[in-house]
Amino acid sequence: MDVVAIGETMIQFTPQSQGLMRHAESFNAKIAGAETNTLIGLSRLGHTTGWISKLGEDEFGRRIMMSIRGEGVDTSQVQLDPQFRTGTFFKEIIREGEVRIQYYRENSAASTLKPGDIQENYIGKATYLLITGITPALSPSAKETIFQSIKFAKKHGVKIVFDPNLRKKLWDEETARQTLLEIAGQSEIVLPGISEGQFLFGTNEPEKMAESFLQLGASLVVVKTGEEGAYYAQEHTSGSVKGFEVGNMIDPVGAGDSFAAGLLSGLLDKESIDDSVKRACAMGALTVTVKGDYEGLPDKKRLEQFMSSVEKEDISR
């Protein structure tokens, strides 16, 4: 198994028309989950992936299971729980650029994840274990589950990849800061955004936040800098990678998850750090051109065509 991830996937409802949700008469339903977005992206690029989670034994849970399994992600470690429901949330688009999110994830099936739900041998088969800062925020038992999975990964030499993916609505800031720093300190690869570096270290400078994560113990830090691209740092090397221009941005949600998929894909394919970060930036760019968290994720052929076409445009300028 190339990459295993633990996390919640929910059903997202979005009104078909803009404006206050109280006036909505119909909704679109989509699947949304940071970890599964990355796993789907990796699967489409030809890598083997596995998802560990819980879903309600309800129609929403079955839809999520069917969709993610259909993308080639192994779901053998996902439990359908008859006692708890699948998490949902609403994305209210009041007007262009003004979006509000309302979560209904308290007491969801995924929030009941506990250490006993994790199979050591399943994690031990992976090359990478992907963790985000969302899962430990769901509940105390989910937090314990994440730290148990880290122990299993360390025991079997599985590299831990951590995207802080800060969600302030889910927990108090002091607990969030302490937990995210503790996980980062046990991770080989850390993928923060600028806002997360600001939250954790009080700086919005990629170089300074990368150095802070390296001092905690990470061997590779890749800071996502939005449209500008990314900055990466290791103990003896560092560099910046320019982002890919895509013109009109349709939906920025899921870009960071796609970025993680591109980076891990490059590393799994034994590409250099620089080329892996370029692949990550390309994946993020392609994702924002399509509405939906993962619908714009490319297969390897389309990704290579996109990167090649952009590089040719740069040369011709």
Secondary structure, DSSP 8 states (H G I E B T S, - for coil): --EEEE---EEEEEESSSS-GGG---EEEEEE-HHHHHHHHHHHTT--EEEEEEEESSHHHHHHHHHHHHTT-EEEEEEEESSSB--EEEEEEEETTEEEEEEE-TTBTGGG--GGG--HHHHHT-SEEEEESSGGGS-HHHHHHHHHHHHHHHHTT-EEEEE----GGGS-HHHHHHHHHHHHTT-SEE--BHHHHHHHHS---HHHHHHHHHHHT-SEEEEE-GGGEEEEE-SS-EEEEE----SS----TTHHHHHHHHHHHHHHTT--HHHHHHHHHHHHHHHTTSSSSSTT---HHHHHHHHHHHHHHHHH-
